[in-house]
Amino acid sequence: MDRLPRSLCRDCLTLFGAGTRCPACHSPRVVSHPELYDLSIAHMDCDAFYASVEKRDNPDLRDKPLIVGGGTRGVVTTACYIARIKGVRSAMPMFQARKLCPEAVVVRPRMEVYVEVSRAIRAMMQEMTPEIEPLSLDEAFLDLTGTTELHGEPPVAQMARLVKRMEAELGISGSVGLSHNKFLAKIASDLDKPRGMSVIGRTETQAFLHDKPVGIIWGVGAAMRQTLERDGIRKVSDLLRYDRKEMSARYGSMGERLYFLARGEDRRRVSSHAPVKSISNEITFSVDTADIAVLDARLWRLSEKVADRAKARDLAGRVVTLKLKTAKFRALTRRVTLEQPTQLADTIYHTARPLLERELPQGPFRLLGVGISDLVDAAQADFAHDLLDPDAPKRAAVERATDRIRAKFGAQVIKKGRGLPGK
């Protein structure tokens, strides 16, 4: 094994030994690591996915700051990297984004197109391994263990080939993280965006994590970070002072999770077969709030994320659940059963919004979440029922019909105009 090359050219996919440039094509886009052949858990995350699709379909936008969002709730869904330099972020109110980047072009989301591109990427992944765990339309874990002999190249080369193919065939770039578990693979994919490829090996895990802020740990949001900092825990190394029992006593189940992740241990498997009982998303606020404008914008963004994940898994839910936690840590859960299962953000949001309004007197709140459950195959959903939004059935019908026609005749047969329902 020691004599095998440990470098990969990401442009021509040549495998070679040490060096900062490819000996075949002289490209500097080289990834090198002593464990390059030995790591098989990957995380692939598309770069500013929705914005990238919009720029692909409209080349006039290529060099302009672009924001995808607006619409019903007036929040940013995503922004290209040019707009991000100005401070624009997902879930930001549109008025704030426009102040930060007044020259930005704003377009409405075209979910049916994003779903189509996501399915094409998924098909490419399935040619590599059946062990794929989608997190949303634009990101997934892959377990490439045992695929080297099958494909004649190590996992790192397979992932480099995947993102090259995505760019060539779909016009979409992605960033890859490769490691020995899911936690570290996801961290690695964020290290060199966009068009990045980063590796975190077994032998360097502890050294890599040691001085990182606790916020690097998946699931540690602003509120949890503040709690940890109040306890004198600012870096991952600070977590190592406590044993497993102490962490559990201090922070409950989250403490147990932090204990293992701070040591780079993650036993979760990449699973494409585990039954999904629900799909949800939540946010813990850094400051408790009863501001309906803040809650409303966040509810819409959470609904979008749930819909995104449902579409990535081809699932729909019959039950919409709103979750709240008050400033006094009282948990509130409210559910509504729909006449038709859904995977649309519109329906999820408009079902949860009245539940939120009814609970406002219980505020302020430290946590807000929304989800769907009683899941079925998306083919069983017709998305035709939404009493709170009379235009929703029209938008849903257009989306479903467009998906069917594109699937049958190809991506370019329909171009969705700005004057269609919901635009």
LUMMARLO-733205 format. One record per residue: residue in three letters; x, y, z of N, C-alpha, C in turn. Coordinates in steps of 0.05 Angstrom, whole numbers, plus 5000, padded with zeros to 4 digits. Atoms other than C-alpha are relative to their C-alpha. Layout:
AlaXYZXYZXYZ ...
//
This chain:
Met501649765000500050005000501750255000 Asp498349764998505750485015501050094973 Arg498949935026508050464942497850114982 Leu502249905017501150654915500050315001 Pro500249715000500151374894498050115020 Arg501849884980496851834944499250284991 Ser500949755011495152424899498149954977 Leu501950025022489552544850499750274987 Cys500649765015488753054795497050014996 Arg502949975002481653304798499050084972 Asp500749925027481853534726500149764981 Cys499750225019484452924688499749735014 Leu500550244984483452414745502549815001 Thr497550164998490752174742500749965030 Leu499150074974493051814805503149995000 Phe497149995000500351944824501050035028 Gly498749984974505252014881500050295010 Ala499949734989507452654915500350214978 Gly499749785019506953314879497750195002 Thr502149794998503153964876498750054973 Arg501249985026501753924801499849734987 Cys500550255013499053364759502349954979 Pro497950065020504753024719498949964972 Ala501250055026499852874662499050254986 Cys501249765012496153534651501050265012 His498749774987500054004697498050175015 Ser501949854985493754224733500850025029 Pro499449984971494654494804497749905017 Arg502350104985487754214824500549715009 Val499150264990490853644862499249975029 Val500550074972488553304926501949785008 Ser498050194991493852934966499549945029 His500450084972493352545031501149725003 Pro498950274996496851935061497849785000 Glu502150204998490051585070498150034976 Leu501849935022487251795002498549764989 Tyr501350245010485651084981498249865020 Asp501250164979483050855048497450115011 Leu502449874989477151325061497749964980 Ser502250085018470351125034497350125007 Ile502549864993465051555068500150284988 Ala499949745014463452155025497550165005 His502349824999458952765030500450194976 Met499949825023457353144966497850215003 Asp501849784997454153824970500250194976 Cys499949825023452254224908500650295010 Asp499349734994454854934907497850204993 Ala502249815004449255454917498149894979 Phe501450175020444754944882497950164984 Tyr502149865015438555354865501150224983 Ala498949785015442555954844501749904976 Ser498550125022447155514802498349914977 Val501950085021441255224765499050244984 Glu501049765014438555914750502150134982 Lys497949895017445256154724500649824976 Arg499650195022445955534682497950054978 Asp502249975019439155654650499850284988 Asn500049725010440356404640502950115002 Pro497149914999447656554622500450295005 Asp499749714995446257304627500450055030 Leu499749974971446257194703502749915010 Arg497650144991452956844705501850175018 Asp498149844985457157424731498650215018 Lys501549814984451657784770499349875027 Pro501050104974449757724844497149914996 Leu502750125005443557274845498949905027 Ile501550094976438457154900497649844990 Val502450155006433256604894498350025025 Gly501749964977427356764938497750194994 Gly502349825003422057284949497449855003 Gly502550155000415257014933498250065024 Thr502149964980409956904986501150125026 Arg499149914973414257025048502150214999 Gly498149795002419457505022502649945015 Val497450074988425657125047501849884979 Val498050115017432056885015500049705002 Thr499850295001431956154994502949924998 Thr497150045002439156154971501150244985 Ala498749795015444256634942502649894988 Cys497550085012450156554895502350115017 Tyr497749924984457156654921500750294997 Ile499549715004457657354892498350165021 Ala501749874980451657564935500849945028 Arg499150074973454357194995502350175010 Ile497849824992460557624994499050255013 Lys501249754989455958215008498549955026 Gly501350064974453057845069497249884997 Val502650125004446757545038500149715008 Arg500150274990444756895072497249884997 Ser502650145000439156375068498350085024 Ala502049944979432856535108500050305008 Met499949714994434657275110497650144987 Pro502249865012428757745099500950144974 Met499149905026428857995027500750305002 Phe499449714998428758735047502950045011 Gln497349984989435158625087502149924979 Ala498250095021438458245030500350214978 Arg499849795021436758804981501650245010 Lys498449784989439959315028503049934998 Leu497250095001446358895031501049994972 Cys499250045028446458764956497950114982 Pro502249885016441959264919500249934971 Glu499750065028444859054852499249724993 Ala500650285005442758334860497549964983 Val502450085015437958004811498549795017 Val501750184984432157654847498249834982 Val501850175015428657054817498449825019 Arg501750184984423056614844501049714997 Pro499250285002424655884860498449854979 Arg501450185019422955364807500549715009 Met499550254987422454744849500049764981 Glu500250235018420454274793502649964984 Val497550025015426954434756502249905019 Tyr498050094981431154344819499749705006 Val500550294995427853664832501049844977 Glu499150145024429353454761503149975000 Val497150015000436753634767500949815023 Ser499250174978437153294835499749704993 Arg500450285008434352644806502149914980 Ala497850075018439552664751502649955015 Ile497650044984445052744802499849735015 Arg500450254985442152174843500449754982 Ala499650225018442151724782503049954995 Met497150035003449551864772501249865025 Met499050124975450851684845499349705001 Gln500950284999446951034838501749824982 Glu498250155016451750814784502549935015 Met497650054984457250844837499549815023 Thr500650154976453850544898497050015006 Pro502849984992446950364923499750135028 Glu500149894973448750634992500150314999 Ile500349715002446351354984497950095020 Glu501849894980443151755040499650304994 Pro500549725007440052405013499350165025 Leu500749824978439652985062498150214989 Ser501849815013436153455013500449974970 Leu499750025029435653584939502950034991 Asp497349935010442853824935502349885016 Glu497850134985446853394984499349725009 Ala500450274992447752675003502649885010 Phe497850164992452252185038500249764981 Leu499650245015455251604999502049825015 Asp498150194989458550975026501149844977 Leu498750125023463550734975501849775008 Thr498550234990466350165017499849774981 Gly500150235017468249584972499650054971 Thr500649945029467249944906502650034983 Thr497549965015474650014887500449784979 Glu499750225019474949324854497950014978 Leu502249985019468149434821500650204978 His499649785019470050094788502850044991 Gly497249985009477550014782501450255009 Glu498849764990479050644821499050045029 Pro500849964972478850864895497750195002 Pro502349824996472951244924500650294994 Val499449725005476551914919499850064970 Ala500149965028477251834844497149984989 Gln502850025008469951614837498550265006 Met501449754993467652244873500950234982 Ala499049795019472152684830498749974973 Arg501350055025469252354769497050085001 Leu502849924997462152474795499750304996 Val500449725002463053224803500950114973 Lys499349935028466553274735497749954982 Arg502350085017460652924704497650195005 Met502149814993455753384741500450264985 Glu499549755014459153994712499749974970 Ala500150045029459753704642497249954989 Glu502650085010452753414635497750175011 Leu502249854988448553844682500650295005 Gly499349724995452454494689499950085029 Ile500249954971452454434765502549905014 Ser497650084986458554424810499349915028 Gly500450104973459254074877502749995014 Ser497750034983464054014935499849745015 Val499950274989466253354964501749995026 Gly498550064976468453145034500349705002 Leu499550294998471652465045501449955026 Ser498850074974473152145112499249715007 His500650274990472051525155497349995014 Asn502750004990465151735181498450244990 Lys501749805011459252175165500550285011 Phe499649744987460652725215502450144988 Leu497649885011467652855188499850054970 Ala500449975029465652765115498450264995 Lys501649765004460453315122501650255007 Ile498249774994465453785156501950054976 Ala498149975021470453645101498950134975 Ser501249895024465653825045499650315002 Asp500349714997465054535074502750145001 Leu497449884995472554655080501050164976 Asp498849885024473854875008498050064979 Lys502149935019467455114975500650264986 Pro501350205017465855204919502149834984 Arg498450195016468554634875502349895015 Gly497950104983472454364933500149705003 Met499850284992474953674953502049995023 Ser498350014976477653575023499849735013 Val499750264988479852975062500850035029 Ile499350014972480052845137500649705007 Gly499350284995483852205154499649925029 Arg500250114973483551755215502250115018 Thr497749934982490451925241500050295008 Glu499949714995489252675239497450105014 Thr502649914991482152685267500250175025 Gln499949864975483852895338501450274996 Ala498549755005488953415315498350204985 Phe501749825016484053695264497850145017 Leu502249904984478353775314500950185023 His499149904974482454015373499450305004 Asp500249724996482454765362497650124985 Lys502349905015475954825322497950105020 Pro502249914983470155225351497849795002 Val502050204996464554805380497850014978 Gly502049985020459955075326500549834975 Ile499450175023463454625275498549735003 Ile501350264996459754035306497150024990 Trp502650015013453553855266497949995022 Gly502249984981447354055306500450205022 Val499549794980450654575350499350274987 Gly500849745011446755205331500750235019 Ala499349764985447155905359499349985029 Ala500950014972443155765422501749805016 Met498350204986447055125440502850105003 Arg497349894998453555475425500250205023 Gln500049814978451756035474499949865027 Thr500150154975449955525527502849885007 Leu497450124996456655175518502150215008 Glu498149794994460455825519499750115028 Arg500549924972457156025584501349815020 Asp498850204983459955385612503049984995 Gly497150005005466955555587500949824978 Ile499450195022466555095527499850154974 Arg499949845025468755475464501249844977 Lys498750165021473054975427499449705005 Val500550294997472254235414501849885022 Ser498250104979478254115459498950045028 Asp501249964974474354405517498149785008 Leu501850224994469353835511501449765010 Leu498550234992474853335522500649995030 Arg499549994971475353555595497949835015 Tyr502350134986468753195612499749724990 Asp500550285009467352455612497149984991 Arg502650055012461252145581497750055020 Lys502049964980457252145646499450295006 Glu500349724994458552875660498650154977 Met501349875023456553085589497049944999 Ser502850085000450052695594498550155022 Ala501349864978448453005662499650304994 Arg500249725006449853705637498050074977 Tyr501449935024446553685568498249794989 Gly501850205009442353065564500949844976 Ser499250155024442252685498501950144983 Met498149845016445853255464502849975012 Gly497450034987451453175515501349734992 Glu499050275009452152435496501150034972 Arg499149975028452652635423502650164999 Leu497649845000457753175437502549855010 Tyr497850154989462052695477501449844978 Phe498850165021463052235417501050164977 Leu499249845023463352755362502550165006 Ala497549854994468653155399502549834997 Arg497850195004472952535394500149894972 Gly500050095027471352445321498749744995 Glu501350265002467051835333497150034991 Asp502849995010460651745293499449724988 Arg500650275008457751045287497549984982 Arg502350015018451851235244500949914972 Arg499450105027451750865178498650164979 Val501449895023450151135110497849814993 Ser502250185003443250845102498050104980 Ser502149945020438850845041497549835004 His502250194996434350295069498450055026 Ala501349964974432550535139497350144995 Pro502649885004425050695141499950285012 Val500249724990423751445148497150035010 Lys502649974988418051575196499050294999 Ser500849725002418052335192502350164988 Ile498049825011421652915160499450275013 Ser500449754986422653545201502450185000 Asn497849814998426854155211499350205022 Glu500549814978427554635270502350195004 Ile497949804994431355235294499750085029 Thr499949894973433355455364501050284998 Phe499249725002433556205369502150085020 Ser498049904981439456555401498850185020 Val501549834982434557035432497049934998 Asp502850075000427456835452498450214986 Thr501549815015422357155407497049934998 Ala502850035005414857265400499350184976 Asp500449835023415757715338498849834977 Ile501350165020410857435287501450024973 Ala498649985025414857705229502549824999 Val497750184999421057325252499149714999 Leu501050274999417156695268498949914973 Asp501250065026413356735202502149944979 Ala497950045020419556805160501549745005 Arg498650254994422956235196498249754994 Leu501850235005416755785190500049944970 Trp500050055029416755885115502649864991 Arg497550125008424155725109500249715010 Leu500050274990423355105153498249824983 Ser501850155017417454885110501449944973 Glu498550055025421854965048502049775003 Lys498050214995427254525079498749735002 Val501450254997422253985098499149904972 Ala500950075027419254005027502449904983 Asp497550075015426353974998500849715006 Arg499150264992428053355038497949784991 Ala502050195009421353025022500249944971 Lys499750055029422353124948502549844994 Ala497550155004429452864953499649705004 Arg500550284994426652214981497549904987 Asp502550085014420352194937497949915020 Leu501950064979415952204999498150245004 Ala501949804993409752585021498849925027 Gly501150054974406452655089497150075003 Arg502849954995399352615113499650195024 Val500349854975400652965180502250235000 Val498249774996403753665189500150065030 Thr499649954971406753795258501550265004 Leu498649764991408654465289501149945028 Lys498750044975413554445346501050275011 Leu499149764987414855015395501149945027 Lys499150024972418855095459500150285011 Thr500149734989417455685503502550085015 Ala497649904986422456115540500449855026 Lys499950154975420755695602500449704995 Phe499450275008422555055564497549824999 Arg502450165003415354825558499749934970 Ala500250095028414654405495497049994991 Leu502750005012408454495451500149874973 Thr500150145026406754025394497150004991 Arg502749995012400754125348500049864973 Arg500150165024398653675291497450044985 Val502449995017393853705232500349774980 Thr500050215021392053105188498750114975 Leu501049905026391153295115498249814986 Glu501650185017386053025067501749864979 Gln498250115020391652915017502850035010 Pro497249974992398952765032501450214983 Thr498649785014403753325012503049985003 Gln497149954997411053484999500550294992 Leu499749725009409754214980500450195024 Ala499649804979412554785022497650175004 Asp502549844998406255185006498049875020 Thr502050144983401754665039500949975028 Ile498950034973406354535098499850265015 Tyr500149734987406955275113497250085007 His502749904995399655445105498449825020 Thr501350174980397654855149501150075028 Ala498749944974402655035204499550285010 Arg500249724992401555785203497750065019 Pro502249964981394655785237500649885028 Leu499350134974397455315291501950195015 Leu498149814987403055815304498550245011 Glu501549774992398156395308498549955026 Arg501650064976393956035360501849985025 Glu498250034977400055915404501650255007 Leu498449764995402956615400499850115029 Pro500149914972400256805470501849855019 Gln498350164983404656255498503050094999 Gly497349915005410956615473501150175023 Pro498250055023416356825471501149724999 Phe499250275005419356205441503049994995 Arg497150055005426455925440500449804977 Leu499750205022425055385388497549994983 Leu502250035019420755315326500849774981 Gly499550215019420154695283497449924985 Val502350095016415654395230500849744987 Gly499450255012415153705200497649864988 Ile502250175010411053185163500549715008 Ser499850284992409652475183497749844987 Asp501950195014405151875164500750014970 Leu498949975027409551845102499149794981 Val500750185022407551535036501750074976 Asp498749945025410551484967498850254987 Ala501049745011410052164932498049964978 Ala502050065021406151834876497250005010 Gln502750024989400251774923498950285007 Ala500949734993399852534934499150144975 Asp500949855023395752974888500150305005 Phe499649724994396953634924497750184992 Ala502249845010390053884908498550155021 His501749894979387554104975501450215017 Asp498849794983389354765008497950225003 Leu502249814996383555175037501150285004 Leu498949744993388055745060501250154976 Asp498849875023390955884991498749904975 Pro501550105023386255834932501749964975 Asp498250045023392055884883501849755002 Ala498250234996395755294913499349764982 Pro500650235018391954754873501050064971 Lys499049945027393755124808503049974999 Arg497150035000401055164827500849715001 Ala499450294997401154434848499549854974 Ala500750145024397654204785502150064978 Val497949935020402654584741502649865006 Glu497550134992408454304780500049714994 Arg500250285005406053594776499949934971 Ala500250055029404253634702502750054987 Thr497349945011411053954687501949775006 Asp498250224993414753404724499549764982 Arg500650235017411052864684500950044972 Ile499349955028412253194617503050004997 Arg497049995002419653324631501149715002 Ala499050284996420552604655499749844974 Lys500650155024417552354590501550104975 Phe499049895024420252834538502750155003 Gly497449874997426453144569499950275013 Ala499949764983428753754608499150264985 Gln500449745014428054284553497250034987 Val502649995014420954124529498250225011 Ile501649794988417854624578501850205014 Lys498749784986420555294600497950145016 Lys502149884984416555564658500250304999 Gly500149715002414556284647499450145026 Arg500349844975414356834699497050055006 Gly502849934995406856924689498249765009 Leu501650234991404756214710499150045028 Pro501049974973400756124774502249975021 Gly498150014979404856254836502550154995 Lys497649855006410056664801499750305006 
//
